[in-house]
């Protein structure tokens, strides 16, 4: 979920500084009013689905997700990129030339690369829950053939962490980028929204969508349907010149990605709000996945954490808290803070060029003496 930073928009999403200073009851009242207003007005025509940039093949199709294979060779360690299942689509990982995390990972040395492409939920999927998505993620890993290196982005990050804890033998190394884990560690837009809004309000959102959370409605609440050109340029840290054809193509690709939204199953959405944000179950050690309680202390695999310094959605401490929650040895742990906002972790040309190649080097590093001495951090 992306929040534009424009100071000119009048949408409620740009009132966050004032809202963060408000009491929980004031926040609840504000969002109850805003969410209820989603029932009013005409439904906008659905935007065209954004296209993937990097050549690939479709390896597997499930009800919830498609597995996209970006591999350049049949051998080598497999890596699965777990994209966010939130407001916007999985093309966040492959926006445009020079702004594609997928291409960066391949060019940096990952020869067997797969990506989750989460499907927008249909009415028949409205009762699917977190376990359903973890189960299908497990099918993808089995299809690839593990153990895999698992990279989790944003909301795909907590899912990747839970998966690694539930199936420790199927994950070799874990990278989490901009992922909310300990949502009480520091305030953010999302954690403040969940904390200050009664669960009944979120249930009303689901009711208004007949069991789904409709992305087009949430986008109307969260931010404007368009973003300013200069903001896009800054966010992407592009070297293209405004007004020229190359930048026009890049801007069009971003707007296409931003305006196409996914619908979420209501059950999955409510579980995420309650378990991750209201109860903070991952950090508290009470999260249950596929019949078992998740004990993060049992996670001992190498982990790389990447946070955005100016992340408006996931405070860096919400991610960095992982270091104190898992059982990974300190020498098997890497942390990095990139000078960007949330989306910059996945789209900024500067971050893709300067940070992610280091992560790939860490991923492909030989595992000699890993059990007793660990894998040194390159960052």
C-alpha positions as CSV (number, residue, x, y, z in Angstrom):
1,X,0.0,0.0,0.0
2,X,1.5,3.3,-1.1
3,X,0.9,6.7,0.4
4,X,1.9,9.7,-1.8
5,X,3.7,12.5,-0.1
6,X,2.2,15.4,-1.9
7,X,1.4,18.3,0.3
8,X,-1.3,19.7,-2.1
9,X,-3.8,16.9,-1.9
10,X,-6.9,17.3,0.3
11,X,-7.5,13.6,0.7
12,X,-7.7,12.4,4.4
13,X,-4.5,10.3,3.8
14,X,-2.5,13.5,3.9
15,X,-3.7,14.4,7.4
16,X,-1.5,11.7,9.0
17,X,0.7,14.0,11.1
18,X,-2.4,15.4,12.8
19,X,-4.0,12.0,13.0
20,X,-1.0,10.4,14.6
21,X,-1.2,13.0,17.4
22,X,-4.9,12.3,18.0
23,X,-6.3,9.9,20.6
24,X,-7.4,6.4,19.7
25,X,-11.0,7.4,20.0
26,X,-10.5,10.3,17.7
27,X,-8.8,8.1,15.1
28,X,-11.6,5.6,15.4
29,X,-14.2,8.2,14.8
30,X,-12.3,9.6,11.8
31,X,-11.9,6.3,10.0
32,X,-15.3,5.1,10.8
33,X,-16.6,8.2,8.9
34,X,-14.2,7.8,6.0
35,X,-14.6,4.1,5.6
36,X,-18.4,4.3,5.7
37,X,-18.2,7.0,3.0
38,X,-16.9,4.3,0.6
39,X,-20.4,3.0,0.2
40,X,-21.4,6.3,-1.4
41,X,-20.7,7.2,-5.0
42,X,-20.3,5.3,-8.3
43,X,-17.8,2.5,-8.8
44,X,-15.0,3.6,-11.1
45,X,-14.2,1.6,-14.1
46,X,-11.4,-0.9,-13.4
47,X,-8.0,0.2,-14.6
48,X,-6.0,-2.1,-17.0
49,X,-3.8,-4.6,-15.3
50,X,-0.1,-3.6,-15.5
51,X,2.3,-5.6,-17.6
52,X,5.5,-7.3,-16.5
53,X,8.7,-5.9,-17.9
54,X,11.2,-8.8,-17.8
55,X,10.7,-11.8,-20.1
56,X,9.7,-14.9,-18.2
57,X,7.3,-17.9,-18.3
58,X,4.3,-18.9,-16.2
59,X,5.4,-21.9,-14.2
60,X,2.2,-22.7,-12.2
61,X,-1.3,-21.3,-11.7
62,X,-3.2,-21.7,-8.5
63,X,-6.5,-20.1,-7.4
64,X,-4.7,-17.5,-5.2
65,X,-1.4,-17.0,-7.1
66,X,0.6,-17.5,-10.3
67,X,4.2,-18.6,-10.1
68,X,6.3,-16.6,-12.6
69,X,9.7,-18.1,-13.6
70,X,12.4,-15.5,-14.4
71,X,15.2,-18.1,-14.4
72,X,18.1,-17.8,-16.9
73,X,19.5,-21.3,-16.2
74,X,18.1,-24.6,-15.0
75,X,20.7,-25.1,-12.4
76,X,21.7,-23.1,-9.3
77,X,20.1,-22.3,-6.0
78,X,16.4,-21.3,-6.4
79,X,15.2,-18.0,-5.1
80,X,11.5,-17.1,-4.5
81,X,10.5,-13.5,-4.4
82,X,7.4,-13.2,-2.2
83,X,5.7,-10.0,-3.3
84,X,3.1,-8.1,-1.1
85,X,-0.5,-9.1,-1.2
86,X,-2.0,-5.8,-0.4
87,X,-3.5,-2.9,-2.3
88,X,-1.3,-2.9,-5.4
89,X,-0.1,-5.7,-7.6
90,X,3.0,-7.8,-7.8
91,X,4.4,-5.8,-10.7
92,X,5.9,-3.6,-7.9
93,X,8.9,-5.9,-8.3
94,X,9.2,-5.4,-12.1
95,X,8.0,-1.9,-12.9
96,X,10.2,-0.8,-15.8
97,X,13.7,-1.1,-17.2
98,X,16.1,0.4,-14.6
99,X,13.4,0.1,-12.0
100,X,12.9,-3.6,-11.8
101,X,14.0,-5.6,-8.7
102,X,13.5,-8.8,-10.7
103,X,16.0,-7.6,-13.4
104,X,18.5,-6.4,-10.7
105,X,18.4,-9.8,-8.9
106,X,19.0,-11.6,-12.2
107,X,21.8,-9.3,-13.4
108,X,23.5,-9.6,-10.0
109,X,23.8,-13.3,-10.2
110,X,20.5,-15.1,-9.3
111,X,20.0,-17.5,-12.2
112,X,17.0,-19.4,-10.8
113,X,14.5,-16.7,-9.8
114,X,10.7,-17.1,-9.2
115,X,8.1,-14.5,-8.2
116,X,4.7,-14.8,-6.6
117,X,2.0,-13.0,-8.6
118,X,-1.0,-12.8,-6.2
119,X,-4.4,-12.8,-7.9
120,X,-7.1,-10.3,-7.1
121,X,-9.7,-12.1,-5.0
122,X,-13.0,-13.1,-6.6
123,X,-16.3,-13.3,-4.7
124,X,-15.8,-17.1,-4.3
125,X,-12.5,-16.4,-2.5
126,X,-13.9,-14.0,0.1
127,X,-13.5,-16.6,3.0
128,X,-9.9,-17.5,2.3
129,X,-7.6,-16.9,5.2
130,X,-3.9,-16.6,6.0
131,X,-3.5,-20.3,6.2
132,X,-4.9,-20.7,2.6
133,X,-2.2,-18.3,1.3
134,X,0.6,-20.0,3.3
135,X,-0.5,-23.4,2.0
136,X,-0.4,-22.2,-1.6
137,X,3.0,-20.6,-0.9
138,X,4.1,-24.0,0.2
139,X,2.9,-25.5,-3.0
140,X,5.0,-23.0,-4.9
141,X,8.1,-23.9,-3.0
142,X,7.5,-27.6,-3.6
143,X,7.0,-26.9,-7.3
144,X,10.3,-25.0,-7.4
145,X,12.2,-27.6,-5.3
146,X,13.6,-26.5,-2.0
147,X,15.3,-25.4,0.0
148,X,14.8,-21.9,-1.5
149,X,16.3,-18.5,-0.7
150,X,13.2,-16.5,0.2
151,X,12.9,-12.8,-0.3
152,X,9.8,-11.1,1.3
153,X,8.7,-7.6,0.4
154,X,6.5,-5.5,2.7
155,X,3.4,-7.6,3.5
156,X,5.0,-10.5,1.7
157,X,7.8,-10.2,4.3
158,X,5.9,-11.2,7.4
159,X,4.4,-14.0,5.3
160,X,7.9,-15.2,4.3
161,X,9.0,-15.1,7.9
162,X,6.1,-17.1,9.1
163,X,6.6,-19.6,6.3
164,X,10.3,-20.0,7.2
165,X,9.4,-20.6,10.8
166,X,6.6,-23.1,9.8
167,X,8.8,-25.0,7.3
168,X,12.4,-24.5,8.4
169,X,13.8,-27.2,6.2
170,X,12.4,-25.5,3.0
171,X,14.2,-22.2,3.4
172,X,18.0,-21.7,3.1
173,X,18.3,-18.0,3.6
174,X,15.8,-15.2,4.3
175,X,15.7,-11.6,3.1
176,X,13.0,-9.3,4.5
177,X,12.6,-5.8,3.0
178,X,10.2,-3.2,4.5
179,X,8.3,-5.9,6.3
180,X,6.1,-5.2,9.4
181,X,6.9,-7.8,12.1
182,X,6.8,-6.2,15.5
183,X,4.1,-3.6,14.9
184,X,4.3,-2.2,18.4
185,X,8.1,-1.5,18.2
186,X,7.5,2.0,16.7
187,X,4.5,3.9,15.3
188,X,3.8,4.0,11.5
189,X,0.8,4.9,9.4
190,X,-0.5,1.4,9.2
191,X,0.0,0.6,12.9
192,X,-1.6,3.9,14.0
193,X,-4.6,3.2,11.8
194,X,-5.1,-0.3,13.2
195,X,-4.5,0.9,16.8
196,X,-6.9,3.8,16.6
197,X,-9.7,2.1,14.6
198,X,-12.2,-0.3,16.1
199,X,-12.2,-3.7,14.5
200,X,-15.9,-3.2,13.8
201,X,-14.9,-0.4,11.3
202,X,-12.7,-2.8,9.4
203,X,-15.6,-5.4,9.4
204,X,-17.8,-2.7,7.9
205,X,-15.3,-2.3,5.0
206,X,-15.6,-6.0,4.3
207,X,-19.4,-5.8,4.5
208,X,-19.5,-3.0,2.0
209,X,-17.5,-5.2,-0.3
210,X,-19.8,-8.2,0.1
211,X,-17.0,-10.1,1.8
212,X,-14.1,-8.5,-0.1
213,X,-11.9,-5.5,0.6
214,X,-12.3,-3.7,-2.8
215,X,-9.0,-2.1,-3.8
216,X,-10.5,0.7,-5.8
217,X,-12.4,1.9,-2.8
218,X,-9.4,1.7,-0.5
219,X,-7.4,3.7,-3.0
220,X,-10.0,6.5,-2.9
221,X,-9.6,6.6,0.8
222,X,-5.9,6.2,1.1
223,X,-4.7,8.7,-1.5
224,X,-5.5,10.5,-4.8
225,X,-6.0,8.5,-7.9
226,X,-3.0,10.2,-9.4
227,X,0.3,11.4,-8.1
228,X,2.4,14.4,-9.2
229,X,5.1,14.0,-11.8
230,X,7.9,15.4,-9.7
231,X,7.0,13.1,-6.8
232,X,7.2,10.1,-9.1
233,X,10.5,11.2,-10.4
234,X,11.8,11.6,-6.8
235,X,10.4,8.3,-5.6
236,X,12.0,6.4,-8.5
237,X,15.3,8.2,-8.2
238,X,15.4,8.2,-12.0
239,X,18.0,9.8,-14.2
240,X,15.5,10.4,-17.0
241,X,14.7,14.0,-17.8
242,X,11.1,15.2,-17.2
243,X,9.4,16.1,-20.4
244,X,11.3,13.6,-22.6
245,X,9.9,10.4,-24.0
246,X,11.9,8.1,-21.8
247,X,10.6,9.6,-18.6
248,X,7.0,9.8,-20.1
249,X,7.2,6.0,-20.6
250,X,8.4,5.5,-17.0
251,X,5.8,7.8,-15.6
252,X,3.1,5.9,-17.5
253,X,4.3,2.6,-16.2
254,X,4.2,3.8,-12.6
255,X,0.7,5.3,-13.0
256,X,-0.5,2.1,-14.6
257,X,0.8,0.1,-11.6
258,X,-0.6,2.5,-9.1
259,X,-4.1,2.8,-10.4
260,X,-4.6,-1.0,-10.8
261,X,-5.6,-2.5,-7.4
262,X,-6.3,-5.9,-6.1
263,X,-9.3,-7.1,-4.0
264,X,-8.6,-9.0,-0.8
265,X,-10.6,-11.7,0.8
266,X,-12.4,-10.2,3.8
267,X,-11.3,-13.1,6.1
268,X,-7.7,-12.7,5.2
269,X,-7.8,-8.9,5.6
270,X,-9.5,-9.1,9.0
271,X,-7.0,-11.7,10.3
272,X,-4.1,-9.5,9.1
273,X,-5.5,-6.5,11.0
274,X,-6.3,-8.4,14.1
275,X,-3.3,-10.8,14.3
276,X,-0.5,-8.5,13.0
277,X,-1.5,-5.1,14.1
278,X,-4.0,-5.2,17.0
279,X,-2.6,-8.3,18.8
280,X,1.0,-8.2,17.4
281,X,1.0,-12.0,17.5
282,X,4.1,-12.5,15.5
283,X,6.3,-10.7,18.0
284,X,4.3,-11.9,20.9
285,X,4.8,-15.6,19.9
286,X,1.1,-16.4,19.7
287,X,0.7,-16.5,15.9
288,X,-0.6,-19.9,14.7
289,X,0.0,-21.1,11.1
290,X,-1.3,-24.3,9.6
291,X,-2.0,-25.9,12.9
292,X,1.1,-24.9,14.8
293,X,2.2,-22.0,17.0
294,X,5.0,-20.1,15.4
295,X,8.1,-19.9,17.6
296,X,10.5,-17.3,16.0
297,X,13.2,-18.3,18.5
298,X,13.5,-21.6,16.6
299,X,14.4,-19.8,13.3
300,X,18.1,-20.1,13.0
301,X,18.7,-19.6,9.3
302,X,20.8,-16.6,7.9
303,X,18.7,-13.4,7.7
304,X,19.2,-10.1,5.9
305,X,16.9,-7.1,6.9
306,X,16.5,-4.1,4.6
307,X,14.6,-1.0,5.9
308,X,13.8,2.3,4.3
309,X,15.0,5.3,6.4
310,X,12.0,7.4,5.6
311,X,9.5,4.6,5.4
312,X,6.0,6.0,6.0
313,X,4.3,2.6,6.2
314,X,6.7,0.3,8.1
315,X,8.9,1.9,10.7
316,X,12.4,0.5,10.5
317,X,12.2,-0.7,14.1
318,X,9.2,-2.9,13.2
319,X,11.5,-4.8,10.9
320,X,14.7,-4.7,12.9
321,X,13.0,-6.2,15.9
322,X,13.4,-9.5,14.1
323,X,17.0,-9.7,15.3
324,X,15.8,-10.0,18.9
325,X,13.0,-12.4,18.1
326,X,14.7,-15.2,16.1
327,X,17.4,-17.6,17.1
328,X,19.8,-16.7,14.3
329,X,23.4,-16.2,15.4
330,X,24.6,-12.6,15.2
331,X,27.2,-13.5,12.6
332,X,24.4,-14.8,10.4
333,X,22.6,-11.5,10.6
334,X,22.8,-8.5,8.3
335,X,20.9,-5.2,8.5
336,X,20.9,-2.3,6.1
337,X,19.0,1.0,6.0
338,X,18.5,2.5,2.6
339,X,18.0,6.3,2.1
340,X,14.5,6.2,0.6
341,X,10.8,5.8,1.4
342,X,8.9,2.6,1.4
343,X,8.5,2.1,-2.4
344,X,12.0,3.1,-3.0
345,X,13.2,-0.2,-1.6
346,X,11.7,-1.9,-4.6
347,X,11.6,0.8,-7.4
348,X,14.3,3.4,-6.7
349,X,17.1,3.2,-9.3
350,X,19.6,4.2,-6.7
351,X,18.6,1.5,-4.2
352,X,18.4,-1.1,-6.9
353,X,21.9,-0.2,-8.1
354,X,23.6,0.2,-4.8
355,X,21.9,-2.1,-2.2
356,X,20.3,-5.1,-3.8
357,X,23.5,-6.4,-5.6
358,X,25.1,-6.6,-2.1
359,X,22.1,-8.7,-0.9
360,X,22.6,-11.0,-3.9
361,X,26.3,-11.4,-3.0
362,X,25.2,-12.3,0.5
363,X,22.6,-14.8,-0.8
364,X,25.0,-16.7,-3.1
365,X,27.9,-16.7,-0.7
366,X,29.3,-20.2,0.0
367,X,27.9,-21.7,3.1
368,X,31.3,-22.9,4.5
369,X,31.3,-23.2,8.2
370,X,27.9,-21.6,8.4
371,X,26.8,-23.7,11.3
372,X,29.6,-22.5,13.7
373,X,31.0,-19.3,12.3
374,X,28.2,-17.8,10.2
375,X,28.1,-15.9,7.0
376,X,29.7,-12.5,7.2
377,X,27.6,-9.5,6.2
378,X,28.6,-7.6,3.1
379,X,26.6,-4.5,4.1
